[in-house]
């Protein structure tokens, strides 16, 4: 799909809740935290979990996030979507962590910037739709 088509069908939505990026300690029962994503790095395993679960487990929250989903059915081989979204959010002064999955892209933005991020993404979609 072309970048223009992707942006026209972006349809950003917010998942309920607050999410936390945490480092899983070596003795952590990761399955019990029910992470929505994990990534293993040399320095440790990063988890994205519901913030309440992280706090209940005594984990240090490294980043408090709102979870936004781009409902457009993007493909992992599509070119330019992440760049366009990141640029729109950067222009609005909003940090963004992107997780690309098979069906959709998932954005994690600071909780306090969630509404502004949705507005910036909806403006990006509207501009693409106006161009036809």
PALO-145665 format. One record per residue: z, y, x of N, C-alpha, C in turn. Coordinates in steps of 0.2 Angstrom, whole numbers, plus 5000, padded with zeros to 4 digits. Each point is the difference from the previous one (the first is absolute). Layout:
+------+------+------+------+------+------+------+------+------+
!  n_z !  n_y !  n_x ! ca_z ! ca_y ! ca_x !  c_z !  c_y !  c_x !
+------+------+------+------+------+------+------+------+------+
!    Z !    Y !    X !    Z !    Y !    X !    Z !    Y !    X !
...
+------+------+------+------+------+------+------+------+------+
END
This chain:
+------+------+------+------+------+------+------+------+------+
!  n_z !  n_y !  n_x ! ca_z ! ca_y ! ca_x !  c_z !  c_y !  c_x !
+------+------+------+------+------+------+------+------+------+
! 5000 ! 4994 ! 5004 ! 5000 ! 5006 ! 4996 ! 5000 ! 5006 ! 5004 !
! 4997 ! 5005 ! 4998 ! 5000 ! 5007 ! 5004 ! 5006 ! 5003 ! 5000 !
! 5002 ! 5004 ! 5005 ! 5006 ! 5004 ! 4999 ! 5000 ! 5005 ! 4994 !
! 4994 ! 5003 ! 4998 ! 5000 ! 5004 ! 4994 ! 5002 ! 4996 ! 4994 !
! 4998 ! 4994 ! 4999 ! 5001 ! 4996 ! 4995 ! 5008 ! 4998 ! 5000 !
! 5002 ! 4998 ! 5006 ! 5007 ! 4998 ! 5000 ! 5005 ! 5006 ! 4998 !
! 4998 ! 5006 ! 5002 ! 5004 ! 5006 ! 4999 ! 5000 ! 5001 ! 4992 !
! 4994 ! 4999 ! 4997 ! 4999 ! 5002 ! 4993 ! 5005 ! 4995 ! 4996 !
! 5001 ! 4994 ! 5002 ! 5004 ! 4995 ! 4997 ! 5007 ! 4999 ! 5003 !
! 5003 ! 5005 ! 5004 ! 5006 ! 4999 ! 5003 ! 5006 ! 4998 ! 4996 !
! 5001 ! 5004 ! 4995 ! 5005 ! 4999 ! 4995 ! 5007 ! 4998 ! 5003 !
! 5003 ! 5005 ! 5003 ! 5007 ! 4999 ! 5004 ! 5005 ! 4999 ! 4994 !
! 5005 ! 4996 ! 5001 ! 5005 ! 4999 ! 4996 ! 5007 ! 4999 ! 5004 !
! 5005 ! 5001 ! 4997 ! 5007 ! 4999 ! 5004 ! 5003 ! 4994 ! 4997 !
! 5002 ! 4996 ! 5004 ! 5005 ! 4994 ! 4998 ! 5007 ! 5003 ! 4999 !
! 5003 ! 4997 ! 4996 ! 5007 ! 5002 ! 4999 ! 5005 ! 4998 ! 5006 !
! 5005 ! 5004 ! 5001 ! 5005 ! 4999 ! 5005 ! 4999 ! 5004 ! 5006 !
! 5005 ! 4999 ! 5005 ! 4999 ! 5003 ! 5006 ! 5000 ! 4994 ! 5005 !
! 4996 ! 5000 ! 5005 ! 4999 ! 4995 ! 5005 ! 5003 ! 5002 ! 5007 !
! 5002 ! 4995 ! 5004 ! 5002 ! 5002 ! 5007 ! 4997 ! 4996 ! 5005 !
! 4998 ! 5003 ! 5005 ! 4998 ! 4997 ! 5006 ! 5006 ! 4999 ! 5005 !
! 5001 ! 4993 ! 5001 ! 5006 ! 4998 ! 5004 ! 4998 ! 4995 ! 5006 !
! 5004 ! 5000 ! 5005 ! 4999 ! 4994 ! 5005 ! 5005 ! 4995 ! 4998 !
! 4997 ! 4994 ! 5000 ! 5004 ! 4994 ! 4998 ! 5003 ! 4997 ! 5006 !
! 5007 ! 5000 ! 5000 ! 5004 ! 4997 ! 5005 ! 4998 ! 4993 ! 5001 !
! 5001 ! 4997 ! 5006 ! 4998 ! 4993 ! 5001 ! 5004 ! 4995 ! 4996 !
! 5006 ! 5002 ! 4997 ! 5003 ! 4995 ! 4996 ! 4999 ! 5002 ! 4992 !
! 4995 ! 5004 ! 4999 ! 4999 ! 5002 ! 4993 ! 4996 ! 4995 ! 4996 !
! 5003 ! 4999 ! 4994 ! 4996 ! 4995 ! 4995 ! 4995 ! 5004 ! 4997 !
! 4994 ! 5000 ! 5003 ! 4994 ! 5005 ! 4998 ! 4998 ! 4998 ! 4993 !
! 5000 ! 4993 ! 4998 ! 4998 ! 4998 ! 4993 ! 5005 ! 5003 ! 4995 !
! 5006 ! 5001 ! 5002 ! 5005 ! 5002 ! 4995 ! 4999 ! 5008 ! 4998 !
! 4997 ! 5003 ! 5005 ! 4998 ! 5007 ! 4999 ! 4994 ! 5001 ! 4995 !
! 4996 ! 4995 ! 5000 ! 4994 ! 5000 ! 4996 ! 4995 ! 5006 ! 5002 !
! 4998 ! 5000 ! 5006 ! 4996 ! 5006 ! 5003 ! 4993 ! 5000 ! 4996 !
! 4998 ! 5006 ! 4999 ! 4993 ! 5001 ! 4997 ! 4995 ! 4999 ! 5006 !
! 5002 ! 5002 ! 5006 ! 4996 ! 4999 ! 5006 ! 5004 ! 4999 ! 5006 !
! 4997 ! 4997 ! 5005 ! 5004 ! 4999 ! 5007 ! 4995 ! 5001 ! 5005 !
! 5002 ! 5002 ! 5006 ! 4996 ! 5000 ! 5006 ! 5004 ! 4998 ! 5006 !
! 4998 ! 4995 ! 5004 ! 5003 ! 4998 ! 5006 ! 4998 ! 5004 ! 5006 !
! 5004 ! 5004 ! 5003 ! 4998 ! 5003 ! 5006 ! 5005 ! 4998 ! 5006 !
! 4998 ! 5001 ! 5006 ! 5004 ! 4998 ! 5006 ! 5007 ! 5002 ! 4999 !
! 5001 ! 5006 ! 4998 ! 5007 ! 5003 ! 4999 ! 5004 ! 4997 ! 4994 !
! 4997 ! 4997 ! 4996 ! 5003 ! 4997 ! 4994 ! 4996 ! 5000 ! 4994 !
! 5002 ! 4998 ! 4994 ! 4996 ! 4999 ! 4994 ! 5002 ! 5005 ! 4995 !
! 4995 ! 5004 ! 4998 ! 5001 ! 5005 ! 4995 ! 4999 ! 4997 ! 4994 !
! 5004 ! 5002 ! 4995 ! 5000 ! 4998 ! 4993 ! 4999 ! 5006 ! 4996 !
! 4996 ! 5000 ! 4994 ! 5000 ! 5005 ! 4995 ! 5003 ! 4996 ! 4994 !
! 5006 ! 5003 ! 4998 ! 5004 ! 4997 ! 4995 ! 5003 ! 5005 ! 4995 !
! 5002 ! 4998 ! 4994 ! 5003 ! 5004 ! 4995 ! 5006 ! 5004 ! 5004 !
! 5001 ! 5006 ! 4999 ! 5005 ! 5003 ! 5004 ! 5007 ! 4998 ! 4998 !
! 5002 ! 4998 ! 4994 ! 5006 ! 4998 ! 4998 ! 5002 ! 4993 ! 5004 !
! 4995 ! 4996 ! 5000 ! 5000 ! 4993 ! 5004 ! 5002 ! 5002 ! 5007 !
! 4997 ! 5005 ! 5003 ! 5001 ! 5001 ! 5007 ! 5007 ! 5003 ! 5001 !
! 5002 ! 5004 ! 4996 ! 5007 ! 5003 ! 5000 ! 5005 ! 4994 ! 4999 !
! 4999 ! 4996 ! 4995 ! 5005 ! 4995 ! 4999 ! 5001 ! 4995 ! 5006 !
! 4994 ! 4999 ! 5004 ! 5000 ! 4996 ! 5005 ! 5003 ! 5003 ! 5007 !
! 5002 ! 5007 ! 4999 ! 5002 ! 5004 ! 5006 ! 4995 ! 5002 ! 5005 !
! 4994 ! 5000 ! 4998 ! 4994 ! 5001 ! 5004 ! 4999 ! 5008 ! 5001 !
! 4999 ! 5002 ! 5006 ! 4998 ! 5007 ! 5001 ! 4993 ! 5002 ! 4997 !
! 5000 ! 5005 ! 4996 ! 4994 ! 5002 ! 4997 ! 4996 ! 5004 ! 5005 !
! 4994 ! 4999 ! 5002 ! 4997 ! 5004 ! 5005 ! 4995 ! 5005 ! 4996 !
! 4998 ! 4998 ! 4994 ! 4995 ! 5004 ! 4997 ! 5001 ! 4999 ! 4992 !
! 5002 ! 5005 ! 4996 ! 5000 ! 4999 ! 4993 ! 4994 ! 5002 ! 4997 !
! 4997 ! 4996 ! 4996 ! 4993 ! 5001 ! 4998 ! 4999 ! 4998 ! 4992 !
! 4995 ! 5004 ! 4998 ! 4998 ! 4999 ! 4993 ! 4993 ! 4995 ! 5001 !
! 4999 ! 4995 ! 4996 ! 4995 ! 4996 ! 5001 ! 4994 ! 5002 ! 4995 !
! 4994 ! 5002 ! 5003 ! 4995 ! 5002 ! 4996 ! 4994 ! 4994 ! 5001 !
! 4997 ! 4999 ! 4994 ! 4994 ! 4995 ! 5001 ! 4994 ! 5003 ! 4998 !
! 4995 ! 4999 ! 5004 ! 4993 ! 5002 ! 4998 ! 4997 ! 4995 ! 4996 !
! 4999 ! 5001 ! 4993 ! 4997 ! 4995 ! 4996 ! 4993 ! 4998 ! 5001 !
! 4996 ! 5004 ! 5004 ! 4993 ! 4998 ! 5001 ! 5000 ! 4994 ! 5004 !
! 4995 ! 4996 ! 4998 ! 4999 ! 4993 ! 5003 ! 4996 ! 5001 ! 5006 !
! 5004 ! 5001 ! 5005 ! 4997 ! 5001 ! 5007 ! 5000 ! 4993 ! 5003 !
! 4995 ! 5000 ! 5005 ! 4999 ! 4994 ! 5004 ! 5003 ! 5002 ! 5007 !
! 5002 ! 4995 ! 5004 ! 5003 ! 5001 ! 5006 ! 4994 ! 5002 ! 5005 !
! 4994 ! 4999 ! 4998 ! 4994 ! 5003 ! 5005 ! 4998 ! 5006 ! 4998 !
! 5002 ! 5003 ! 4994 ! 4998 ! 5007 ! 4999 ! 5002 ! 5005 ! 5005 !
! 4996 ! 5005 ! 5001 ! 5001 ! 5005 ! 5005 ! 5002 ! 5007 ! 4998 !
! 5005 ! 5003 ! 5002 ! 5001 ! 5007 ! 4999 ! 5006 ! 5001 ! 4995 !
! 5002 ! 4995 ! 4996 ! 5005 ! 5002 ! 4995 ! 5007 ! 5002 ! 5003 !
! 5002 ! 4996 ! 5005 ! 5006 ! 5002 ! 5003 ! 5000 ! 5007 ! 5003 !
! 4994 ! 5001 ! 5003 ! 5000 ! 5007 ! 5003 ! 5000 ! 5005 ! 4995 !
! 4996 ! 4999 ! 4995 ! 5000 ! 5006 ! 4995 ! 5007 ! 5001 ! 4996 !
! 5003 ! 4994 ! 4999 ! 5007 ! 5001 ! 4997 ! 5005 ! 5003 ! 5005 !
! 5000 ! 4998 ! 5006 ! 5004 ! 5003 ! 5005 ! 4999 ! 5007 ! 5001 !
! 4993 ! 5002 ! 5000 ! 4999 ! 5007 ! 5001 ! 5002 ! 5004 ! 4994 !
! 4999 ! 4998 ! 4994 ! 5003 ! 5004 ! 4994 ! 5007 ! 5001 ! 5001 !
! 5004 ! 4994 ! 5002 ! 5007 ! 5001 ! 5000 ! 5002 ! 5004 ! 5006 !
! 4997 ! 4999 ! 5005 ! 5001 ! 5005 ! 5006 ! 4999 ! 5007 ! 4999 !
! 4995 ! 5001 ! 4996 ! 4999 ! 5007 ! 4998 ! 5005 ! 5003 ! 4996 !
! 5004 ! 4996 ! 4996 ! 5005 ! 5002 ! 4996 ! 5007 ! 4999 ! 5004 !
! 5000 ! 4998 ! 5006 ! 5006 ! 5000 ! 5004 ! 5004 ! 4994 ! 4998 !
! 4997 ! 4994 ! 4998 ! 5004 ! 4995 ! 4998 ! 4998 ! 4994 ! 5005 !
! 5006 ! 4997 ! 5002 ! 4999 ! 4994 ! 5004 ! 4998 ! 4994 ! 4996 !
! 4997 ! 4995 ! 5003 ! 4997 ! 4994 ! 4996 ! 5000 ! 4994 ! 5004 !
! 5003 ! 4995 ! 4998 ! 4999 ! 4993 ! 5003 ! 4996 ! 4996 ! 4996 !
! 4994 ! 4997 ! 5002 ! 4996 ! 4997 ! 4996 ! 5000 ! 4992 ! 5001 !
! 5000 ! 4996 ! 4995 ! 5000 ! 4993 ! 5001 ! 4993 ! 4998 ! 4996 !
! 4995 ! 4997 ! 5003 ! 4995 ! 4998 ! 4996 ! 5000 ! 4992 ! 4999 !
! 5000 ! 4999 ! 4993 ! 5000 ! 4993 ! 4998 ! 4993 ! 4998 ! 4998 !
! 4999 ! 4994 ! 4998 ! 4994 ! 4997 ! 4998 ! 4997 ! 5004 ! 4994 !
! 5004 ! 5002 ! 4995 ! 4997 ! 5003 ! 4994 ! 5001 ! 5008 ! 5000 !
! 5005 ! 5002 ! 5003 ! 5002 ! 5008 ! 4999 ! 5003 ! 5002 ! 5007 !
! 5000 ! 5007 ! 5000 ! 5003 ! 5003 ! 5006 ! 5007 ! 5003 ! 4997 !
! 5005 ! 4999 ! 5004 ! 5007 ! 5002 ! 4998 ! 5002 ! 5005 ! 5005 !
! 5003 ! 5006 ! 4997 ! 5002 ! 5005 ! 5004 ! 5007 ! 5001 ! 4999 !
! 5004 ! 5002 ! 5006 ! 5007 ! 5001 ! 5000 ! 5001 ! 5007 ! 5002 !
! 5002 ! 5004 ! 4996 ! 5001 ! 5007 ! 5001 ! 5007 ! 5002 ! 5000 !
! 5003 ! 5005 ! 5003 ! 5007 ! 5002 ! 4999 ! 5001 ! 5001 ! 4992 !
! 5006 ! 4998 ! 4998 ! 5002 ! 5000 ! 4993 ! 4999 ! 5007 ! 4997 !
! 5003 ! 5005 ! 5004 ! 5000 ! 5007 ! 4998 ! 4993 ! 5003 ! 4999 !
! 4995 ! 4997 ! 5003 ! 4993 ! 5002 ! 5000 ! 4995 ! 4996 ! 4995 !
! 5003 ! 4995 ! 4996 ! 4996 ! 4996 ! 4996 ! 4996 ! 5004 ! 4995 !
! 5003 ! 5005 ! 4997 ! 4996 ! 5003 ! 4995 ! 4994 ! 5004 ! 5003 !
! 5002 ! 5003 ! 5005 ! 4995 ! 5004 ! 5004 ! 4994 ! 4996 ! 5003 !
! 5002 ! 4994 ! 5002 ! 4995 ! 4995 ! 5002 ! 4996 ! 4998 ! 4995 !
! 5003 ! 4998 ! 4994 ! 4995 ! 4998 ! 4994 ! 4996 ! 5006 ! 4998 !
! 5002 ! 5006 ! 5000 ! 4996 ! 5006 ! 4999 ! 4994 ! 5000 ! 5004 !
! 5002 ! 5000 ! 5007 ! 4994 ! 5000 ! 5005 ! 4995 ! 4995 ! 4999 !
! 5002 ! 4994 ! 4999 ! 4996 ! 4994 ! 4999 ! 4996 ! 5001 ! 4993 !
! 5003 ! 5002 ! 4995 ! 4996 ! 5001 ! 4994 ! 4995 ! 5006 ! 5001 !
! 5002 ! 5005 ! 5004 ! 4995 ! 5005 ! 5001 ! 4994 ! 4997 ! 5004 !
! 5001 ! 4996 ! 5005 ! 4995 ! 4997 ! 5004 ! 4995 ! 4996 ! 4995 !
! 5003 ! 4996 ! 4996 ! 4996 ! 4996 ! 4995 ! 4996 ! 5005 ! 4995 !
! 5003 ! 5005 ! 4998 ! 4997 ! 5005 ! 4995 ! 4994 ! 5003 ! 5004 !
! 5001 ! 5002 ! 5006 ! 4994 ! 5003 ! 5004 ! 4995 ! 4995 ! 5001 !
! 5001 ! 4994 ! 5001 ! 4995 ! 4995 ! 5001 ! 4996 ! 4999 ! 4993 !
! 5004 ! 5000 ! 4995 ! 4997 ! 4999 ! 4993 ! 4996 ! 5006 ! 4998 !
! 5002 ! 5006 ! 5002 ! 4996 ! 5006 ! 4999 ! 4993 ! 5000 ! 5003 !
! 5000 ! 4997 ! 5006 ! 4994 ! 5000 ! 5004 ! 4995 ! 4995 ! 4997 !
! 5002 ! 4996 ! 4995 ! 4996 ! 4995 ! 4997 ! 5000 ! 4994 ! 5004 !
+------+------+------+------+------+------+------+------+------+
END
